[in-house]
Amino acid sequence: MPASFIVVPQWQGSGSSRAMRLIDGCDAIGGDLPGAATVTVTVPSGAGSSLGTGVQRLSAVHQVRDALTIALEAADDLPIVIGGDCGVELASIAHAASTADVAVVWLDAHPDLNTPESSPSGAFHGMVLRTLLGDGAPELVPPTALKADRVILAGTRALDDAESDFAESAGITTLAPGDLTPEALTAALRATGATSVYLHVDLDVLDPAEFDCVTYPEPFGITTQALLELIAAARATLPLAGAAITEFAPASPDSASESMSTILRVVGALTKAAPPIA
């Protein structure tokens, strides 16, 4: 499938002391992508300010959102965003939702459903999905919010109490690692009634025994092979409207190559010729 790769080395949305490693992760992935199909969004060098909102570094997150939106609008082919922290999804998912009726499969150890009031850290990467659902800092909430019945939390296993309460009250479908099979994901996607799918892949959805180059590894994740099968199942169920790979945080630039085979397999699963829609 022809794809436009947009590399976004945003780190300001992360609450990790290792957030700057996300820049190295983006650079490593971008270096292995076809140059003619890849653009890089310029990210501010500074941390930015919260502007009194309760969202750390909001001004930088806002600036990156606007720049990424422009890059997405200029993309000729299916846009695949390479983060950076999960905050890059603010622009990427909003763009997909503005052009198609999408279901969002949130392949992530964390649901990212906090608000500025409930977040224990103030880090935006823990609020981005809630913001997309219309409940967040007014400066960042998109004009058209996602619907909760179009969201599937997949592989999610580390929820704050406030996030768990919200997911339950909003009726968000949650497939924990033990329940996450291609068949279960296919059924959940069909139940949304959407006509396309967006795939958010935070690499911490993987078990750290297989892949631990992330800022917040969580035990009891899924295997790489399972992730590839889930991507294939989603793409066999609905046309792909967009995707992102986020949170690659290698220990050093030199060590990044040790993890690239896993990441490139995920890139391949997102971009290879789609199977017939079931």
Residue pairs with C-beta under 8 A, 6 or more apart in sequence:
1 77
1 78
1 240
1 271
1 272
1 273
1 274
2 37
2 76
2 77
2 78
3 37
3 77
3 78
3 79
3 80
3 270
3 271
4 37
4 38
4 39
4 75
4 76
4 77
4 78
4 79
4 80
5 30
5 33
5 34
5 37
5 38
5 39
5 80
5 81
5 82
6 38
6 39
6 40
6 41
6 68
6 71
6 72
6 75
6 79
6 80
6 81
6 82
7 26
7 27
7 29
7 30
7 33
7 38
7 39
7 40
7 41
7 82
8 26
8 40
8 41
8 43
8 64
8 68
8 81
8 82
8 83
8 84
8 88
9 22
9 23
9 26
9 27
9 40
9 41
9 43
9 83
9 84
10 22
10 43
10 60
10 61
10 64
10 83
10 84
10 85
10 87
10 88
11 19
11 20
11 22
11 23
11 43
11 84
11 85
12 19
12 43
12 44
12 47
12 48
12 56
12 57
12 60
12 61
12 64
12 85
12 87
12 124
13 57
13 61
13 84
13 85
13 86
13 87
13 88
13 123
13 124
13 125
13 128
14 22
14 85
14 87
14 123
14 125
14 215
15 56
15 121
15 122
15 123
15 125
15 126
16 123
16 215
16 216
16 249
18 215
18 249
19 85
19 215
19 249
21 215
21 249
21 250
21 251
22 83
22 84
22 85
22 215
22 247
22 248
22 249
23 43
24 249
24 250
24 252
24 253
24 256
25 213
25 247
25 248
25 249
25 250
25 256
26 82
26 83
26 84
26 248
27 253
27 256
28 248
28 250
28 253
28 256
28 257
28 260
29 82
29 245
29 248
29 260
29 263
29 267
30 38
30 40
30 82
32 260
32 264
33 82
33 267
37 77
39 71
41 64
41 67
41 68
41 71
42 67
43 60
43 64
43 84
44 60
44 63
44 64
46 60
47 57
47 60
48 57
48 58
48 59
48 60
48 61
48 63
49 57
49 58
49 59
50 56
50 57
50 58
50 59
50 122
51 58
51 59
51 139
53 116
53 137
53 139
54 116
54 117
54 119
54 122
54 137
55 61
55 116
55 122
55 124
55 127
55 136
55 137
55 140
56 121
56 122
56 123
56 124
57 124
58 124
58 137
58 139
58 140
61 87
61 90
61 124
61 140
62 139
62 140
64 87
64 88
64 91
65 90
65 91
65 140
66 91
68 81
68 88
68 91
68 92
69 91
69 94
69 95
72 79
72 81
72 91
72 92
72 95
73 95
78 240
78 241
78 242
78 243
78 271
79 92
79 95
79 242
80 242
80 243
80 244
80 245
80 267
80 270
80 271
81 88
81 89
81 92
81 242
81 243
81 244
81 245
81 246
82 244
82 245
82 246
83 89
83 244
83 245
83 246
83 247
83 248
84 246
84 247
85 124
85 125
85 215
85 246
85 247
86 108
86 112
86 125
86 128
86 200
86 202
86 246
86 247
87 124
87 125
87 128
88 244
88 246
89 128
89 129
89 132
89 200
89 244
89 246
90 124
90 128
90 131
90 132
90 140
90 142
92 198
92 242
92 244
93 102
93 104
93 132
93 146
93 198
93 200
93 242
94 132
94 142
94 144
95 242
96 102
96 196
96 198
96 241
96 242
97 104
97 132
97 142
97 144
97 146
97 198
98 144
99 241
100 195
100 196
100 241
101 194
101 195
101 196
102 150
102 194
102 195
102 196
102 197
102 198
102 241
102 242
103 150
103 151
103 152
103 189
103 192
103 194
103 196
103 197
103 198
103 238
104 129
104 132
104 146
104 150
104 151
104 152
104 197
104 198
104 200
105 152
105 154
105 185
105 189
105 197
105 198
105 199
105 200
105 230
105 234
106 112
106 129
106 151
106 152
106 153
106 154
106 156
106 200
107 154
107 155
107 199
107 200
107 201
107 202
107 205
107 227
107 230
108 153
108 154
108 155
108 156
108 200
108 201
108 202
108 204
108 205
109 155
109 156
109 157
109 158
109 202
109 204
109 205
109 216
109 217
109 218
109 221
110 126
110 156
110 158
110 159
110 202
110 204
110 216
110 218
111 129
111 153
111 156
111 159
111 163
111 167
111 172
111 174
112 125
112 126
112 127
112 128
112 129
112 130
112 163
113 127
113 129
113 130
113 133
113 159
113 162
113 163
113 166
113 167
114 120
114 126
114 127
114 130
114 160
114 162
114 163
115 127
115 130
115 135
115 136
115 162
116 122
116 127
116 136
116 137
118 160
118 162
118 163
119 126
119 127
120 160
124 131
124 140
125 247
127 136
127 137
129 151
130 136
130 166
131 137
131 140
131 141
131 142
132 142
132 145
132 146
133 145
133 146
133 147
133 148
133 151
133 170
134 141
134 142
134 145
134 146
135 141
148 170
148 171
148 172
149 171
149 172
149 192
149 193
150 192
150 194
151 172
151 173
152 172
152 173
152 174
152 175
152 185
152 188
152 189
152 192
153 167
153 172
153 173
153 174
153 175
154 175
154 180
154 185
154 205
154 230
155 175
155 176
155 177
155 180
155 205
155 221
155 222
155 227
156 174
156 175
156 176
157 176
157 177
157 218
157 220
157 221
158 216
158 218
159 167
166 172
167 174
173 188
173 191
175 184
175 185
175 188
177 220
177 221
177 222
180 222
180 226
180 230
182 229
182 230
182 232
182 233
183 233
185 230
185 233
185 234
185 237
186 233
186 234
186 236
186 237
186 278
189 197
189 234
189 237
189 238
190 237
194 238
195 238
195 239
196 238
196 239
196 240
196 241
197 234
197 235
197 237
197 238
197 239
197 240
197 241
198 240
198 241
198 242
198 243
199 231
199 234
199 240
199 242
199 243
199 244
199 270
200 243
200 244
200 246
201 227
201 231
201 243
201 244
201 245
201 246
201 266
201 270
202 214
202 246
202 247
203 211
203 213
203 214
203 245
203 246
203 247
203 248
203 263
203 266
204 214
204 215
204 216
204 217
204 218
204 221
204 247
205 221
205 222
205 227
206 221
206 222
206 223
206 224
206 227
206 262
207 219
207 220
207 221
207 222
207 223
208 214
208 217
208 218
208 219
208 221
210 221
210 223
210 224
210 262
211 224
211 259
211 262
213 248
213 249
213 250
213 251
213 255
213 256
213 259
214 247
214 248
214 249
215 247
215 249
216 247
222 230
224 262
224 265
224 266
227 266
227 269
228 265
228 266
228 269
231 266
231 269
231 270
232 269
232 275
234 240
235 274
235 275
236 274
236 275
236 276
236 277
236 278
237 277
237 278
238 277
239 274
239 277
240 270
240 274
243 270
245 263
245 266
245 267
245 270
248 256
248 259
248 263
250 256
250 258
250 259
